[in-house]
Amino acid sequence: MRFIFWILAGGVAGWLASLVTGTGKRMGCLLNVLVGIAGAAIGGWVFERLQGSRPIIGPGLFWQTVGVAFVGAAILLVILRLFSGKR
């Protein structure tokens, strides 16, 4: 069940981050999910450093999890855009 949760949260977070960063037209559904899941790891790390503790995420807190993953996914996509040279 957790696997399905992370796919859903990652998909939503990756899709939102791709819209905000302007990479939405080049990314498909699978890449959105992968970026969102990677973003969850990055976002969790960032929030842990800022708060001094891990953010509470999980199936009961879907939108909080999506928010943390969105922040991390947006950071990831901005860094990838900087290194790829595409503006």
C-alpha positions in Angstrom: 0.0 0.0 0.0 2.9 2.4 0.7 4.3 1.8 -2.7 1.0 3.0 -4.3 1.0 6.0 -2.0 4.5 7.0 -3.0 3.6 6.6 -6.7 0.5 8.8 -6.3 2.2 11.5 -4.2 5.3 11.4 -6.4 3.2 11.8 -9.5 1.3 14.8 -8.2 4.4 16.4 -6.8 6.5 15.8 -10.0 3.6 17.1 -12.2 3.2 20.3 -10.1 6.9 20.9 -10.0 7.2 20.4 -13.8 4.5 23.0 -14.3 6.1 25.5 -12.1 9.6 25.1 -13.5 8.4 25.0 -17.1 9.6 21.5 -17.9 6.1 20.0 -18.2 6.0 19.7 -21.9 9.1 17.5 -22.1 8.3 15.2 -19.2 5.9 12.2 -19.4 4.0 10.6 -16.6 6.7 8.1 -15.6 9.3 10.8 -15.4 7.0 13.0 -13.3 6.6 10.1 -10.8 10.4 9.5 -10.7 11.1 13.2 -10.2 8.4 13.4 -7.5 9.8 10.4 -5.6 13.4 11.7 -5.8 11.9 15.1 -4.8 10.4 13.5 -1.7 13.9 12.4 -0.6 15.4 15.8 -1.4 12.5 17.7 0.2 12.7 15.5 3.3 16.4 16.2 3.6 15.9 20.0 3.2 13.0 20.1 5.7 15.0 18.1 8.2 17.9 20.5 8.0 15.6 23.5 8.3 13.4 22.1 11.2 16.0 20.0 13.0 13.7 17.0 12.7 12.2 14.9 9.9 8.9 16.1 8.5 6.0 13.8 9.3 4.8 12.2 6.1 2.7 9.2 5.2 -0.6 8.1 3.8 -2.6 10.0 6.5 -1.0 13.2 5.5 -1.2 13.1 1.7 -1.0 16.9 1.0 1.8 17.5 3.4 3.7 14.7 1.8 3.0 16.1 -1.7 4.2 19.5 -0.4 7.5 18.2 0.8 8.0 16.2 -2.4 7.0 19.2 -4.5 9.7 21.4 -2.9 12.3 18.7 -3.5 11.2 18.0 -7.0 11.2 21.7 -7.9 14.8 22.0 -6.5 15.8 19.0 -8.5 14.3 20.3 -11.7 15.8 23.8 -11.3 19.3 22.2 -10.7 18.9 19.9 -13.8 17.8 22.9 -15.9 20.9 24.8 -14.8 23.2 22.0 -15.7 21.5 21.1 -19.0 21.8 24.7 -20.2 18.2 24.8 -21.5 16.4 27.9 -20.4 
